[in-house]
Amino acid sequence: MDTKFSELPGRKEQILRVHADLIRGVVIACQNPALRPELESVLEASEANGWVALARAIRTVMRGSRDASLLAGLDDDDRVIVEAILLGLQDPSTLPPEQPADPALAVPGLSAMIDAAMRGDARNLAVLTDMAQQMVHVGGDLGRVGIAVHQLLQGERDSDRLTQGMDRAGRNLTLSLLENLGRLREQ
């Protein structure tokens, strides 16, 4: 039996669920240009993680294109995301429902931003510094993760120091960041 992975039942729904916030964010940014700079930082992180074609297609949509030809060259997953964006622009009731935040989903993008900042990218450094400060102001475990992000930007890689005083969720998030940063450095 020769069935493509993308044709398996539920695959499209899974893609929509995982990328619901991105899809909704693009539609909202298309309707409110003031939100585009925030989305641009997400797209830059996506590109750093290898989603260049998807980021390019989203930017094309944000510039006003609604033509189906922009789906050409996208892989199956990216095509589902862009199609959902285009459909959501036509009819917002088709947008996937909001998903509860899952910190683990932020790890690849956050790691890429930290890596870029460590390599001298001033924009990522500024965004991360601001984000870490906001996290520290919230306090609790989120504040400790914010401190860890700041320490990672300073080059700290000792897992015990970075996770000191964190609960299990904060520790797991920080250890995932460390692991991802290690993989990025190997590339």
Stockholm file with secondary structure:
# STOCKHOLM 1.0

chainA/1-187         MDTKFSELPGRKEQILRVHADLIRGVVIACQNPALRPELESVLEASEANGWVALARAIRTVMRGSRDASLLAGLDDDDRVIVEAILLGLQDPSTLPPEQPADPALAVPGLSAMIDAAMRGDARNLAVLTDMAQQMVHVGGDLGRVGIAVHQLLQGERDSDRLTQGMDRAGRNLTLSLLENLGRLREQ
#=GR chainA/1-187 SS CCCCGGGSTTHHHHHHHHTHHHHHHHHHHHHCGGGHHHHHHHHHHHHHTTCHHHHHHHHHHHTTCCCGGGGTTCCHHHHHHHHHHHHHHHCGGGSCCCCCCCHHHHHHHHHHHHHHHHTTCHHHHHHHHHHHHHHHHHCHHHHHHHHHHHHHHTTCCCHHHHTTTCCHHHHHHHHHHHHHHHHHHHC
#=GC SS_cons         CCCCGGGSTTHHHHHHHHTHHHHHHHHHHHHCGGGHHHHHHHHHHHHHTTCHHHHHHHHHHHTTCCCGGGGTTCCHHHHHHHHHHHHHHHCGGGSCCCCCCCHHHHHHHHHHHHHHHHTTCHHHHHHHHHHHHHHHHHCHHHHHHHHHHHHHHTTCCCHHHHTTTCCHHHHHHHHHHHHHHHHHHHC
//
